[in-house]
């Protein structure tokens, strides 16, 4: 098996996004059947980082950021066939590496993913109970 390549990837395709996210717990919460909407989500993200194995996208992060102060981690997904190998941790670290030390990284966790993010505390990820969210009226 080759090494996994983590890199900023502005060329992520809708098919790759749908494959990875659709084969992760995140898929139930994203509009993966609406390809045009997914295309807008990818195009409007300030930062996309992928994990690739032999050219195949097996994981991704999608962030909205100003590259100066804050980034919001919208999506972190690892294809179910590759979970449990540290790829999610690698994607978060690669995203933070691109953002640099001037930019904070914020996110809302899916309830089932809270233990994963708690394990990132030694890397600098801290839980903050003071987040708020205005729900969309058009769901996934």
SVG drawing of the C-alpha trace seen along z (x, -y; Angstrom):
<svg xmlns="http://www.w3.org/2000/svg" viewBox="-37 -38 41 40">
<polyline fill="none" stroke="black" stroke-width="0.4" points="0.0,0.0 1.3,-3.4 1.6,-6.4 -1.4,-8.6 -0.9,-12.1 -2.5,-15.0 -2.7,-18.2 -4.7,-21.3 -6.9,-20.3 -8.9,-22.9 -9.6,-20.2 -11.9,-18.0 -14.8,-16.8 -18.4,-16.4 -18.1,-12.7 -15.2,-12.4 -17.0,-14.4 -20.2,-12.4 -18.2,-9.1 -16.3,-10.0 -19.1,-11.8 -21.7,-9.3 -19.6,-6.5 -19.3,-8.2 -21.6,-9.2 -21.6,-12.7 -23.5,-11.6 -26.8,-11.6 -26.4,-15.3 -25.2,-16.6 -27.2,-17.1 -25.3,-14.5 -28.2,-13.8 -28.2,-17.5 -25.1,-17.6 -25.5,-21.3 -25.6,-22.2 -22.6,-20.1 -20.7,-21.8 -21.5,-25.2 -20.4,-23.9 -17.0,-22.9 -16.6,-26.0 -17.3,-28.4 -15.0,-26.7 -11.9,-28.7 -9.9,-25.5 -10.3,-21.9 -7.8,-19.3 -7.9,-15.8 -6.3,-12.5 -5.4,-10.4 -4.2,-6.9 -2.9,-6.0 -4.8,-9.0 -8.1,-8.0 -9.7,-10.5 -10.4,-8.6 -10.9,-11.6 -11.5,-15.3 -11.9,-18.5 -13.9,-21.5 -13.3,-24.9 -14.6,-28.4 -11.9,-30.9 -10.5,-34.4 -6.9,-32.9 -6.2,-35.7 -8.2,-35.0 -10.7,-32.2 -11.6,-29.1 -14.7,-27.0 -14.3,-23.3 -17.6,-22.5 -16.8,-18.9 -14.4,-16.2 -15.1,-12.9 -13.1,-9.7 -14.5,-6.9 -15.8,-4.0 -13.3,-1.6 -10.4,-3.7 -11.6,-4.8 -9.7,-4.0 -6.3,-4.6 -5.6,-8.2 -6.7,-9.7 -9.1,-12.1 -6.4,-13.3 -4.1,-13.7 -6.7,-15.8 -7.3,-18.1 -3.5,-18.6 -3.0,-19.2 -5.8,-21.7 -4.3,-23.5 -0.8,-23.4 -2.2,-25.2 -4.1,-27.8 -1.0,-28.6 -0.6,-29.7 -2.6,-33.0 -5.8,-31.3 -8.1,-29.6 -10.1,-26.6 -13.8,-26.2 -16.4,-23.5 -19.6,-22.0 -19.3,-18.3 -21.8,-15.6 -22.7,-14.0 -21.1,-10.7 -17.8,-12.4 -17.3,-14.3 -15.0,-11.6 -12.8,-11.9 -12.4,-15.7 -11.8,-15.3 -8.8,-13.1 -7.4,-16.1 -7.0,-18.2 -3.3,-17.5 -3.0,-19.0 -4.7,-22.2 -8.4,-21.5 -10.4,-22.7 -14.1,-22.1 -16.2,-25.3 -19.8,-25.1 -20.7,-28.6 -21.5,-27.9 -24.7,-28.9 -26.3,-27.8 -29.2,-29.3 -30.8,-26.3 -31.4,-26.3 -35.0,-25.9 -34.0,-23.8 -32.4,-20.6 -30.3,-18.0"/>
</svg>
